[in-house]
Amino acid sequence: MEPWILVTLAAAAVQTLRFSLQKRLKSLGLSTAGATFSRFVFAFPLAITAASLLIAQDGRGMPDLSLRFWLFAIAGGLGQIIATFCTVALFSERSFAVGIAFTKTETVQVALFGLIMLGETVSPPGMLAIFIGLVGVVILSRPPQDIGQVRSRWLNRGIVLGLLAGGFFAISAIGYRGATMAIARDDVLLRAVLALACVTSFQASIMVVWLAWREPGQISKVLATWRATVWVGLTGVAGSLGWFVAFTLQNAAYVRSLGQVELLFSFLVSVLIFREQPSRFEVLGISLLVISIVMIVQIA
């Protein structure tokens, strides 16, 4: 099995754990921004330490980081922050599994952004696999039916948040792949960890400024509840490292398409931990996603 496949599967599993931990932060009095901040504040010191060790081991000093690198890194970092905001907000709209599913429109959007920003194409069979996955997401995106209340089936706050999250996650994925490709070193792990360290440091700094300006009490709440929030940061940096390595090795569209396996993991978390009962539409949608994932593994 290709290394990028193993790394992607591991990253998806860790990210599912991180989302489940992050969902619980709402009960600790953290806002959406506070829960998002916890994702970065404990991650960047670990990433910086790992990058420093790898650079020292390499023995050639700090690689040159070009303007192209920083443009991609900043775009990816901002995209992930906004996408995480949207994803955390989704938790109050639908069940855990379906909330994550909304973001999976990313797989189509990342193929488009990859073509525009990096000139990377996806084969026709690959696009078919991505489309099948998208159909599964659309089925999963059906809003709940409220008795006695008429609601639009497709136009609702949840699906708008999901589309936005998917779009910004796509920008994030392309930004991270572009950043790792802009580092002139052969060592895949060094490129991935260095890019991760730069991005997470930028993200933590931006979030500190934002929270100090808009929600000053949230910073102290995140630090006061460190026993819970630190695990979000640890799982966040572990999952991000996996994604960065995978983006270094493979086309971002294929990586994120295979990453849909995260939905299967979140579905199990939803049923086994949060005791949420799936509908027949959710089961159908997840079945289509399984078909899409199997096709991606065979094609890429």
N, C-alpha and C positions, 0 to 999 in steps of 0.2 A: 504494500500500500504506500502511496506517495506520502512523503513527510508532511506536505501542506495539509493533507486530509486529516492526519492524526492530530496535528496542531490545531486545526479548525474545530474538530470534534471536542478536544479538550477545552478550548476557549469558550465554546458554546455552553458546555456543561458548567464551567465556573461562572460564566455570566448569568446563567439561570439562577444559580445560588445567590449571586450578588443581588439580582432583582428581587428575589424573595426576601432577602434581608432588608433591602431598601424599602420594600413595601411596609414592613413592620415599623419603620422609623416614624411614620405618621402618628402612631400611638404614643410616641415620646414627645409630641408637641412640636416637631420640626415641620417647617413649611416645605413646599416643593423645592424652593431654592436651597433651603438648609439640607434637605435630603440629598440634593444634587451635589452640594459642596462636600458632603461627607465622602462622596465618591472620589474626590481628588485630594483632599487635604492630607490624608494619611498615605496616599499613594506616591506622591512626588519625591519624598525623601528616599524611599526604597528604590525608585527608578534611578535617581541621581547616584546613589551608592553603587548600584549594579553597573551603571554606565561607566563610572569612574574605575571600578575594578577591571572591567573588560578593556578599557582604553590603556590602563597600566599594563595589563597582560599582553596586549598587542605590541607595545613597545615603540610605536611610531607617533605617539602623541595624539593630541586632539585633532580629529578630521576637520577640514575646512567646511563650514556650513554656509552655503551660498544663499543669495537672495531667493533663488528658486526654492531651496529647502524651506526657508522661513515662511514663504507665501503658502506653500502646501501645508506646512505644520500648523500655521495659524488658522487657515481655513478649516483644516480637520479638527483642530481643538475647539473652535467656536461652533462648528457644526455639531460636535458631540455634546457640548453643553446644552445647546438649544434642543437637540433631539432628546436628551435625558430629561429636560424640563417637561417636554411633551409626553414622554413615556410615563413619568411619575404622575402627571395629571391624569393620564388615562386610567390609572388604577381605580379612580373613583367613578369611572364611567361604565366599565364592564368588568367581568371576571378577570382574574389574573392571566389565565391562558389566552383569552381572546384579546385582552389589552396588549399583550406582547405581539399577538398575531397582526394587529393593525399596522405595526411598524414594518412588516415584511414586504410592503410595497417597495421598500428599499431595493429589493433585488432587481426590479425592472429599472428603477431610477439610477442605480449604480452603474448598470450597463450603459445607459445613456450618458451619464456624466463621465464615465471612463472613456467613451468614444470622443467626447468633446474636449476633455481636459488632458487626456493622456494618449489619445489616438489608438486605444486598445479596442479590438473588436471581439465579439462573441459569435461562435459558429451558429448556423441555423439550428442544429439539434440542441445546442446549448440554450438558445432563445426559446425553443419549444419547452424545454424543461423549466425554464424560468417562468414562462407563461402558465404552465400547469400549476406551478406553485402560487402564482398570482390568483388564479381561479380559486384555489383553496382559501386564500386570504379573503377574497371577496365574499365567499360563502360564510366564512367566520365573522365577517364584518356586519352581518345582519343585526340591527339593534334589537334589544328585548322588546317584546310586545306587552305594553301596559294595558291591563284590563280597563275598559271604559275610557281610554284615552287614545286618540288618533295621532300617530306620529309618522313622520316621513321614514321610509325604510332605509333610504340610502343617504339622505342629507341630515346629519346629526353631528353634535359636537365631538363625539367619539371618533367618527371616521375622519373628520377634519384634523384632529390632533394626530391620528394615526398617519395620515398622509404627510403631514408636516414632519413628524418624527422620522418617517421613512426617507423623506427627501433630505433632511439634514444628516441622518445617518449615512446616506449615500455620499453626500459631500464629504463627510468625515472619512469614510473608507477611501475615497479617491485621494483626499488630502494626505492620508497616512501612507498610502502606497507611493504617491508622488514624492513624499518627504524621504522615505527610506531609499527610493531609487536615486535621489539626489546626493546621497552620501557616497563619496568615492572610496569605498572599501569593499573587499571581497567577503569579509566575515558577515554572514547573514545575521547572526545573533547580535553582534556589535551594532550594526546598522539599526536593527529593530529596537534595541534597548536605548541607544542614544536618542533616536527619534522619540521614543516613549518618554524619556526623561525631560526632553525639551518641551514636549506637548503638555505633559501633566504639570510641569512647573508653571507654564503659561496659564493653564486652566485654573490652577489654584490661585494664582495672583489675580486673575480676572474676577473670580468668584469672591475673593476677599473684598475687592473694591466694590463690587455690586452689592454684597450683603451689608457692608459698612454704610453704603449710601441708602439702600432701600429697606433693609431689614436688619438693623444693627444687633438686635438681640439674638439672632439666629447663630452667629458665630460662637457666642458663649454657650448656647444650648448644644451645638454640635460637640464642642470640647467637653462640656459637662457630662454628656452621655457617651463618652469615648468608649466605654466597654461594649456598647452596641455598634456605634458608628465605625470603630476601627476595623471591624470585620467587613464592613462594606468597602472600605478602602483597600484592605488586603486582597479580597476577592476581586475587586475592581482592577487593581494593578496586575494581578495574575492573569485575569481574562484579557486585558488589553495587551499584555506581552504576547499572548498567543495570537491575537489578531494581527499585531504588528509583524510577527514572524511570518504568518501566513501571507500577509500582503506583500512581504518582501519576496516570497517564493512564487506567487501565482497571481494571475489576473484577479482584480478585486471583485469583479462580477461573479466569478466562480466561487471565490471564497465566501462571499456573503450569501450566495445561493445555497451552498452546503451548510452555511451557518443557520439555515432555517431549521436544522435539527434541534436548535434551541427551543423551538416551539413544542416539540415532542417532550423535551425535558420539562418545560414550564407547564405543559398539560398534566404531566404526572404530579408535579408540585401542587397544581391547582386542585387535583382530585384527592391526593393522598394527604396533603398537609392542610390546605385551606378548606377541604371538604366541599368544594364547589362541584355541582353536578353538570356534566356536559350535555348539550342537546344533540339531537341527531344531525343537525347541520354542522355543529362543531366536529363531530366524529367524521362526517363526510369531508369537511375541509382539511382535517388533519390527514386523512387517507390520501388525498390528492397531494399534500405536501410530502408525504412519504415517497410517493411515486416520483415527484420532482427531485427529491434528494438522491434517490437511487440512480436516476438518470444522470445527474450532475457528476456523481462519483464515477460512472462509466465513461462519460464523455471527456471530462477534463484530464 
